[in-house]
């Protein structure tokens, strides 16, 4: 196939688009009142050349000399162009010409501009790549990122994350801030909170005004909430509620409300654990105060309750991890409390109000222990929903 710069003029012109516009620069007050410059764009390659004219005896001289020389037409054409034209080309906002293609424009024929396009091959390595290559690379990276998102379920998650991380490190592209936020969210879903925080922090450093920076505040709050650091999570959600994006503000409000509930449950668990430990400590101190500790034979209460607890522990093996952990913790704690309670009743032999107080304290400790076990197993919400709706 013949290279485009080796084609005859007419065939090359057929592949080009002619655009006319008003040129700036010297020429008097009437310079910008007519179409005085022309741009010719080679559509297959995107190579373009611009030529303009000045009023006076030297009109068209630079381009004419360039055409005769056959070497510097592009430079002459660019020298006559509007200094702000580069920005106009970058934005792609070209105006349609009002004159027929191939007709002289401002004293310049299309043949002269065509010569500029042909000789642009000589300087393509110094001009076109400087502006086109970064854009093409960014567009290619953008397409690659969107492809990786679409095909995410088709490969191992960490493989996709590695490819996106490499893409982000290679350079800028339109959705780079989104890619960095996505990496933080993906690592968070894989329970790698350190990697998630690293990427969320990078979004904030490199894109301070982006909506993805505001969403990273939600991600950092979620990471803190997963670690049960609800105070830090609420700080991030409060920041999100002050974001400019309405969706971020609403998500921050919802997340803050649920986190406040979780923090309240956490504080109740701490209080319940303190109650259980306090009662167990008081029972142990009372047993030691009334004489030497003699755990054998086991108290009657322990001989009744411990076999039941052993059966429950064995049955929990078939349960899921959360319920199994809660049952085992509850069984172990109950065994300790019941044994201490029975030993105290045997050595102290309380009567009347003292015995009632002993029973109330032990029951309170068992209830507190049950709440701690349910909380640690992550079963509080399920238990509350079951109590509200009833069993199926």
Secondary structure, 3 states (H helix, E strand, C coil): CCCHHHCCHHHHHHCEEEEEECCCCCCCCCHHHCCCEEEEEECCCCCEEEEECCCCCCCCHHHHHHHHHCCCHHHHHHHCCCCCHHHHHHHCCCCCCCCCCCCCECCECHHHHHHHHHHHHHHCCCCHHHHHHHHHHHHHHHHHHHHHHHCHHHCCHHHHHHHHHHHHHHCCCCCHHHHHHHHHHHHHHCCCHHHHHHHHHHHHHHCCCCHHHHHHHHHHHHHHHHCCCHHHHHHHHHHHCCCCCHHHHHHHHHHHHHHHHHHHHHHHHHHHHHHHHHHHHHHHHHHHHCCCCCCCCCCHHHHHHHHHHHHHHHHHHHCCHHHHHHHHHHHHHHHHHHHHHHHHHHHHCCCCHHHHHHHHHHHHHHHHHHHHHHHHCCCHHHHHHHHHHCCC
